[in-house]
Amino acid sequence: MLFVTGVLLILLVIWTRWWVLLPLILFIIDFYTTRYIPWQCLKVKIKISKAFREILDWIWAMVTAVVIVLLIRTLLIEAYTIPTPSMEKSLLVGDYLFVSKISYGPKLPVTPLSFPFTLNIMPFSKNRKSYSDRMQLPYKRLKGLGRIRRNDVVVFHFPEGDTVVLQNPEQDYYALVREYGREHILSQYQVVTRPVDRRDNFIKRCVAIPGDTLEIRHAAVYVNNNLLPDPPGVQHNYYILTNGENIDIQELEKLGISETDRYTEPYKDSFILPLTAYQAEKMSSLNNIISVTKLENANGNLSWLSFFPYDPGYHWTEDNFGPLVIPEKGSSIRISMENLPLYRRVIENYEKNKLEIKDSTILINDIPAKTYTFKMDYYFVTGDNRHNSADSRIWGFVPEDHVIGKAIFVWLSIDKYKKSFSRFRWDHMFKRIN
């Protein structure tokens, strides 16, 4: 037992680099062997009833269980639920999955003083914080099994979730500001800020890693000028023209088109559906279908307020985007008034620099700057439901300190629109995420 306990402690110290814990090995050795410390004297002898002792045992067991679960959730693995259709058909609304913290290295809490098993709001409350931001620790990530690779499905904290409108927390604060103006939002609503580890969780697919140059041409993703193959579950919106006859709902169910993807009823004349290439092919073979046409947003002149970087100099859309260089830790770029919109949030918000513009001169921390060296790695992510996903095409990069872990395994899948045992998607359970 001495050997096992000692080895576990040493491994923990090496992994976390909490060298202050190393002297504990001396106490462990003494407890099991030398007994120089009078451990028996440390036991307080108090006469208590058998019932009260059982209650204390139950409390101790529950506290121990909570601590163990918290350690597992923080360092190893955590459960997650798919709330939106942005990853259809790769992941479905109602999928319950496990997220590996060890894959990229567990990120230690920035706000350790919090109510267990909550993210940012107390249970049975609409706006009461579940954490205290009086104590905030610097960003630290432990050693992991590897790094984020292209096409990994990644769970992360929403980058633009640093500021939230309490009356409408599901709406992006910065989108509201762009639409209504900052002064209007601040005067009409209660706005709060949240630390990195208390922002809402998102799940998307990483398509570009630090140092990559990303470009989307006619909905095809190119990385470093090479075509990035789409995962099998990728969907795009299709325009469907019929001969006027309704499409049977059962036909849609046979094709695997979930209710979360159906935007028009009844399905006749013409409508739009998000489909995989396979579903589009099968849909076009139905007797009452005249044509199935893949849609593309090519009108960048009207979309600059809807897509990153929200600047009239960049007429990008979800289907035609970039080229864009993904920031890499330690790499430097030349900055100018032309490319500043791409990296301003990185410099100012994520890396905490003071940025000003005076007479067309860029000042970083009050010093004129023509170059900038990044302090963190960044990633570009998209949803597999390409026309129905709020992702990096909308709000930009994912900083490394926002990354939670890698989605690895679906253990339960429930269709909320169905009843009884038909609710369970048996073919989607116990499925490895690719």
C-alpha positions as CSV (number, residue, x, y, z in Angstrom):
1,M,0.0,0.0,0.0
2,L,2.9,2.3,0.8
3,F,4.4,1.8,-2.7
4,V,1.1,2.3,-4.5
5,T,0.2,5.5,-2.5
6,G,3.7,6.9,-3.0
7,V,3.8,6.2,-6.7
8,L,0.4,7.8,-7.2
9,L,1.4,10.9,-5.3
10,I,4.7,11.3,-7.3
11,L,2.8,10.8,-10.6
12,L,0.2,13.4,-9.5
13,V,3.0,15.9,-8.6
14,I,4.8,15.4,-11.9
15,W,1.6,15.7,-13.9
16,T,0.3,18.8,-12.1
17,R,3.7,20.3,-11.3
18,W,2.4,21.1,-7.8
19,W,5.8,20.6,-6.2
20,V,4.4,21.8,-2.9
21,L,2.7,18.4,-2.5
22,L,6.0,16.5,-2.7
23,P,6.8,16.7,1.0
24,L,3.6,14.7,1.7
25,I,5.6,11.6,0.7
26,L,7.4,11.9,4.0
27,F,4.2,11.8,5.9
28,I,3.0,8.8,3.9
29,I,6.2,6.9,4.6
30,D,5.9,7.7,8.3
31,F,2.3,6.6,8.5
32,Y,3.0,3.2,7.0
33,T,6.5,2.5,8.5
34,T,8.4,4.6,11.0
35,R,5.5,6.1,13.0
36,Y,7.5,9.0,14.4
37,I,4.3,11.0,14.3
38,P,1.9,9.8,17.0
39,W,-1.0,9.2,14.6
40,Q,-3.2,7.5,17.3
41,C,-3.2,10.7,19.4
42,L,-4.7,12.6,16.5
43,K,-7.9,10.6,16.8
44,V,-10.5,12.4,18.9
45,K,-12.4,10.1,21.1
46,I,-16.0,11.4,21.5
47,K,-18.9,9.3,22.7
48,I,-21.7,9.6,20.2
49,S,-24.8,7.5,19.6
50,K,-24.9,4.7,17.0
51,A,-27.5,6.6,14.9
52,F,-25.5,9.8,14.9
53,R,-22.4,7.8,13.9
54,E,-24.3,6.3,11.0
55,I,-25.3,9.8,9.9
56,L,-21.7,10.9,10.0
57,D,-20.7,7.9,8.0
58,W,-23.3,8.7,5.3
59,I,-22.1,12.4,5.2
60,W,-18.5,11.3,4.9
61,A,-19.4,8.8,2.1
62,M,-21.3,11.5,0.2
63,V,-18.5,14.1,0.6
64,T,-16.0,11.5,-0.6
65,A,-18.2,10.6,-3.6
66,V,-18.6,14.3,-4.5
67,V,-14.8,14.9,-4.3
68,I,-14.1,11.8,-6.4
69,V,-16.7,12.8,-9.1
70,L,-15.4,16.4,-9.2
71,L,-11.8,15.1,-9.7
72,I,-13.0,12.8,-12.5
73,R,-14.9,15.7,-14.2
74,T,-12.0,18.1,-13.8
75,L,-9.1,15.8,-14.8
76,L,-10.5,12.9,-16.9
77,I,-13.9,12.9,-18.4
78,E,-17.3,14.7,-18.3
79,A,-20.7,14.1,-19.6
80,Y,-22.3,16.5,-22.2
81,T,-25.6,16.8,-24.0
82,I,-26.2,18.0,-27.6
83,P,-28.8,20.9,-27.3
84,T,-28.9,22.2,-30.9
85,P,-28.9,20.8,-34.4
86,S,-25.6,22.5,-35.4
87,M,-23.8,19.2,-35.6
88,E,-26.4,17.2,-37.4
89,K,-26.1,14.5,-38.7
90,S,-22.8,13.7,-37.0
91,L,-24.4,14.4,-33.6
92,L,-28.1,14.6,-33.0
93,V,-30.1,16.8,-30.6
94,G,-30.6,14.6,-27.6
95,D,-27.3,12.8,-27.8
96,Y,-25.6,12.2,-24.5
97,L,-21.8,11.9,-24.8
98,F,-18.6,11.8,-22.9
99,V,-15.9,14.5,-23.3
100,S,-12.3,13.5,-22.7
101,K,-10.4,16.1,-20.7
102,I,-7.2,14.0,-20.8
103,S,-7.1,14.1,-24.6
104,Y,-5.7,17.7,-24.8
105,G,-4.8,18.0,-21.1
106,P,-7.3,19.0,-18.4
107,K,-7.8,22.7,-17.9
108,L,-7.7,23.6,-14.2
109,P,-10.5,25.8,-12.9
110,V,-10.0,29.6,-13.1
111,T,-12.8,30.2,-10.6
112,P,-12.5,27.4,-8.1
113,L,-15.0,28.8,-5.6
114,S,-18.3,27.5,-7.0
115,F,-21.3,25.3,-6.3
116,P,-20.6,21.7,-7.5
117,F,-21.9,20.4,-10.8
118,T,-23.1,23.8,-12.1
119,L,-21.7,26.1,-14.8
120,N,-22.8,29.6,-14.1
121,I,-26.3,29.7,-12.6
122,M,-27.5,28.2,-9.3
123,P,-30.1,25.4,-9.5
124,F,-33.7,26.7,-9.5
125,S,-32.6,30.2,-10.2
126,K,-32.7,32.3,-13.3
127,N,-29.8,34.7,-12.7
128,R,-28.1,33.9,-9.4
129,K,-24.4,33.2,-9.9
130,S,-23.2,29.7,-8.9
131,Y,-19.6,30.9,-8.5
132,S,-17.5,33.6,-6.8
133,D,-15.1,35.6,-9.0
134,R,-13.3,37.0,-5.9
135,M,-10.7,34.3,-6.4
136,Q,-9.5,33.8,-9.9
137,L,-6.4,31.7,-10.9
138,P,-4.3,32.1,-14.0
139,Y,-4.9,29.8,-17.0
140,K,-3.1,26.4,-16.5
141,R,-3.5,23.2,-18.6
142,L,-2.0,19.9,-17.5
143,K,-0.2,17.6,-19.9
144,G,-2.5,15.6,-22.1
145,L,-2.4,12.7,-24.5
146,G,-2.1,14.9,-27.6
147,R,-3.1,18.1,-29.4
148,I,-6.2,19.1,-31.3
149,R,-6.1,17.8,-34.8
150,R,-8.2,18.8,-37.8
151,N,-11.6,17.2,-37.9
152,D,-11.6,16.6,-34.1
153,V,-15.0,17.2,-32.5
154,V,-14.1,19.7,-29.7
155,V,-16.1,21.0,-26.7
156,F,-15.2,24.6,-25.6
157,H,-16.4,27.6,-23.8
158,F,-18.2,30.1,-26.1
159,P,-15.6,32.8,-26.9
160,E,-18.2,35.6,-27.1
161,G,-19.8,34.4,-23.8
162,D,-17.6,36.8,-21.8
163,T,-20.6,39.2,-21.8
164,V,-24.2,38.1,-21.3
165,V,-27.6,39.8,-21.3
166,L,-29.3,38.2,-18.3
167,Q,-32.8,38.8,-19.7
168,N,-31.8,36.9,-22.9
169,P,-28.8,34.7,-22.1
170,E,-29.2,32.6,-25.2
171,Q,-28.7,35.6,-27.5
172,D,-25.2,36.6,-28.4
173,Y,-24.5,40.0,-26.6
174,Y,-22.2,41.2,-29.4
175,A,-24.8,40.4,-32.0
176,L,-27.4,42.4,-30.1
177,V,-24.9,45.3,-29.9
178,R,-24.3,45.2,-33.6
179,E,-28.1,45.3,-34.2
180,Y,-29.3,47.7,-31.6
181,G,-26.2,49.6,-30.4
182,R,-24.2,49.3,-27.1
183,E,-25.9,52.2,-25.4
184,H,-29.4,50.8,-26.0
185,I,-28.5,47.3,-24.7
186,L,-26.8,48.7,-21.6
187,S,-29.7,51.0,-20.8
188,Q,-32.4,48.4,-21.3
189,Y,-31.0,45.2,-20.0
190,Q,-28.8,43.9,-17.2
191,V,-25.4,42.9,-18.6
192,V,-22.9,40.8,-16.8
193,T,-19.4,39.4,-17.5
194,R,-18.2,35.9,-16.9
195,P,-14.8,34.3,-16.5
196,V,-13.5,31.9,-19.1
197,D,-14.5,28.7,-17.3
198,R,-18.0,30.0,-16.6
199,R,-19.1,30.6,-20.1
200,D,-21.6,28.3,-22.0
201,N,-20.3,25.2,-23.6
202,F,-20.3,24.7,-27.3
203,I,-19.4,21.7,-29.5
204,K,-18.1,22.0,-33.0
205,R,-15.6,20.4,-35.4
206,C,-12.1,21.8,-35.7
207,V,-11.2,22.4,-39.3
208,A,-8.1,24.5,-38.9
209,I,-5.3,24.5,-36.3
210,P,-2.7,27.1,-35.3
211,G,-0.6,28.3,-38.2
212,D,-3.1,27.0,-40.9
213,T,-4.5,29.2,-43.7
214,L,-8.2,28.5,-44.1
215,E,-10.4,29.3,-47.0
216,I,-14.0,28.2,-47.8
217,R,-14.8,28.2,-51.5
218,H,-18.3,27.3,-52.6
219,A,-18.9,25.5,-49.3
220,A,-15.7,23.4,-49.7
221,V,-13.1,23.8,-46.9
222,Y,-9.5,24.3,-48.0
223,V,-6.6,24.3,-45.5
224,N,-3.2,25.4,-46.7
225,N,-4.7,25.3,-50.2
226,N,-5.6,21.6,-49.8
227,L,-9.2,20.4,-49.8
228,L,-10.3,19.1,-46.4
229,P,-12.6,16.1,-46.8
230,D,-16.0,16.5,-45.3
231,P,-17.0,14.1,-42.6
232,P,-19.9,11.7,-43.7
233,G,-22.5,13.6,-41.6
234,V,-22.0,17.0,-43.1
235,Q,-25.2,18.8,-44.1
236,H,-25.9,21.7,-46.4
237,N,-29.2,23.4,-47.2
238,Y,-31.0,22.3,-50.4
239,Y,-33.8,23.9,-52.3
240,I,-36.5,21.2,-53.1
241,L,-39.0,21.7,-55.9
242,T,-42.0,19.4,-56.1
243,N,-44.8,18.8,-58.6
244,G,-47.3,20.2,-56.0
245,E,-48.0,17.0,-54.1
246,N,-47.2,16.9,-50.4
247,I,-44.2,14.8,-49.3
248,D,-45.2,12.2,-46.9
249,I,-43.8,12.8,-43.4
250,Q,-42.9,9.1,-43.3
251,E,-40.7,9.6,-46.3
252,L,-38.7,12.2,-44.4
253,E,-38.4,9.9,-41.4
254,K,-37.1,7.1,-43.6
255,L,-34.5,9.5,-44.9
256,G,-33.5,10.3,-41.3
257,I,-34.5,13.9,-41.5
258,S,-35.2,14.8,-37.9
259,E,-37.9,17.2,-36.8
260,T,-35.3,19.7,-35.6
261,D,-34.3,20.0,-39.3
262,R,-37.8,20.5,-40.7
263,Y,-38.6,24.2,-41.1
264,T,-41.6,24.1,-43.4
265,E,-45.0,22.3,-43.3
266,P,-46.8,21.0,-45.3
267,Y,-43.9,19.8,-47.6
268,K,-45.3,20.7,-51.0
269,D,-44.5,23.1,-53.9
270,S,-41.0,24.2,-52.7
271,F,-39.1,24.3,-49.5
272,I,-35.6,24.2,-48.0
273,L,-34.1,21.3,-46.0
274,P,-30.6,20.6,-44.6
275,L,-29.5,17.3,-46.1
276,T,-26.4,15.2,-46.4
277,A,-25.3,14.3,-49.9
278,Y,-26.8,10.8,-49.5
279,Q,-30.1,12.3,-48.3
280,A,-30.2,14.7,-51.2
281,E,-29.6,11.9,-53.7
282,K,-32.4,9.8,-52.1
283,M,-34.8,12.8,-52.0
284,S,-34.3,13.5,-55.7
285,S,-35.4,9.9,-56.5
286,L,-38.9,10.4,-55.0
287,N,-41.7,10.5,-57.6
288,N,-43.1,13.9,-56.7
289,I,-39.7,15.7,-56.6
290,I,-38.8,17.8,-59.6
291,S,-35.4,19.0,-58.5
292,V,-33.0,19.1,-55.4
293,T,-30.5,22.0,-55.6
294,K,-27.7,22.7,-53.2
295,L,-27.8,26.3,-52.0
296,E,-24.9,28.7,-51.7
297,N,-24.6,32.1,-50.1
298,A,-22.5,34.0,-52.7
299,N,-23.8,37.5,-51.9
300,G,-21.0,38.8,-49.7
301,N,-21.8,42.4,-50.4
302,L,-24.9,42.2,-48.2
303,S,-23.5,39.9,-45.5
304,W,-20.5,41.6,-43.9
305,L,-22.6,42.5,-40.8
306,S,-23.5,38.9,-40.3
307,F,-20.1,37.2,-40.6
308,F,-16.7,37.5,-39.0
309,P,-15.0,40.0,-38.9
310,Y,-18.0,42.3,-39.3
311,D,-16.1,44.8,-41.5
312,P,-17.2,46.2,-44.9
313,G,-13.7,45.3,-46.2
314,Y,-14.5,41.6,-45.8
315,H,-17.4,40.4,-47.9
316,W,-17.4,36.8,-46.5
317,T,-20.2,34.4,-46.2
318,E,-20.6,30.9,-44.7
319,D,-19.9,29.4,-48.1
320,N,-17.2,31.7,-49.3
321,F,-14.9,32.7,-46.5
322,G,-11.2,33.7,-46.2
323,P,-8.4,33.2,-46.7
324,L,-7.6,33.6,-43.0
325,V,-4.4,32.8,-41.1
326,I,-5.1,31.0,-37.8
327,P,-3.0,32.6,-35.0
328,E,-0.2,30.4,-33.5
329,K,1.5,30.9,-30.2
330,G,4.9,32.6,-30.7
331,S,4.2,33.5,-34.3
332,S,4.2,37.2,-35.5
333,I,2.2,39.0,-38.1
334,R,2.3,42.4,-39.6
335,I,-0.7,44.4,-38.5
336,S,-2.3,47.2,-40.4
337,M,-5.6,49.0,-40.6
338,E,-6.7,46.5,-43.3
339,N,-6.1,43.3,-41.3
340,L,-6.7,44.6,-37.8
341,P,-10.4,43.6,-37.9
342,L,-9.3,40.0,-38.2
343,Y,-7.1,40.0,-35.0
344,R,-8.4,42.9,-32.9
345,R,-10.5,40.7,-30.6
346,V,-7.5,38.3,-30.1
347,I,-5.2,41.2,-29.2
348,E,-7.6,43.1,-27.1
349,N,-10.0,40.6,-25.5
350,Y,-8.3,37.2,-25.4
351,E,-4.7,38.4,-24.8
352,K,-5.6,41.4,-22.6
353,N,-3.8,44.2,-24.3
354,K,-4.8,47.8,-24.5
355,L,-5.4,48.7,-28.2
356,E,-6.1,52.1,-29.6
357,I,-6.0,53.8,-33.0
358,K,-4.8,57.4,-33.3
359,D,-4.4,59.1,-36.6
360,S,-4.3,55.7,-38.4
361,T,-1.6,54.5,-36.1
362,I,-2.2,51.3,-34.1
363,L,-1.1,51.5,-30.5
364,I,-0.7,48.4,-28.4
365,N,-0.2,49.2,-24.7
366,D,0.5,52.8,-25.7
367,I,3.3,51.8,-28.1
368,P,3.0,52.2,-31.9
369,A,2.9,48.7,-33.3
370,K,3.4,47.3,-36.8
371,T,3.7,43.6,-35.8
372,Y,2.2,41.5,-33.1
373,T,3.3,38.2,-31.5
374,F,0.5,35.8,-30.4
375,K,0.6,34.5,-26.8
376,M,-1.8,31.6,-27.3
377,D,-2.8,29.1,-30.0
378,Y,-6.2,29.5,-31.7
379,Y,-8.5,27.2,-33.6
380,F,-11.2,27.6,-36.3
381,V,-14.3,25.4,-35.9
382,T,-17.5,24.8,-37.8
383,G,-20.7,22.9,-37.3
384,D,-21.4,19.9,-39.5
385,N,-24.8,21.4,-40.2
386,R,-23.0,24.0,-42.3
387,H,-25.9,26.4,-43.0
388,N,-27.4,26.2,-39.6
389,S,-24.5,26.6,-37.2
390,A,-23.2,29.6,-35.2
391,D,-19.4,28.9,-35.4
392,S,-16.1,30.5,-36.2
393,R,-17.6,31.9,-39.4
394,I,-19.8,34.0,-37.2
395,W,-17.7,34.9,-34.2
396,G,-14.1,34.1,-35.1
397,F,-11.3,32.1,-33.3
398,V,-11.5,29.7,-30.4
399,P,-8.6,30.5,-28.0
400,E,-6.7,27.5,-26.4
401,D,-7.7,28.6,-22.9
402,H,-11.4,28.1,-23.9
403,V,-10.9,24.4,-25.0
404,I,-12.5,21.9,-22.6
405,G,-11.9,18.5,-24.3
406,K,-12.5,16.1,-27.1
407,A,-16.0,14.5,-27.7
408,I,-15.3,10.7,-27.9
409,F,-18.4,8.6,-27.3
410,V,-22.2,8.7,-27.5
411,W,-23.6,6.6,-24.7
412,L,-27.3,7.6,-24.9
413,S,-29.5,9.1,-27.7
414,I,-33.1,10.2,-27.2
415,D,-35.5,11.8,-29.7
416,K,-37.7,14.1,-27.7
417,Y,-40.3,14.2,-30.4
418,K,-41.2,10.5,-30.0
419,K,-42.8,8.5,-27.2
420,S,-42.1,5.4,-25.2
421,F,-39.3,3.1,-26.4
422,S,-39.3,4.6,-29.9
423,R,-37.7,7.7,-28.3
424,F,-34.4,5.7,-28.0
425,R,-32.2,5.9,-31.1
426,W,-30.6,2.4,-30.6
427,D,-28.5,2.7,-33.7
428,H,-26.9,5.9,-32.4
429,M,-25.9,4.6,-28.9
430,F,-22.5,3.4,-27.9
431,K,-21.1,5.1,-30.9
432,R,-17.6,6.4,-31.2
433,I,-17.5,10.0,-32.4
434,N,-15.5,10.6,-35.6
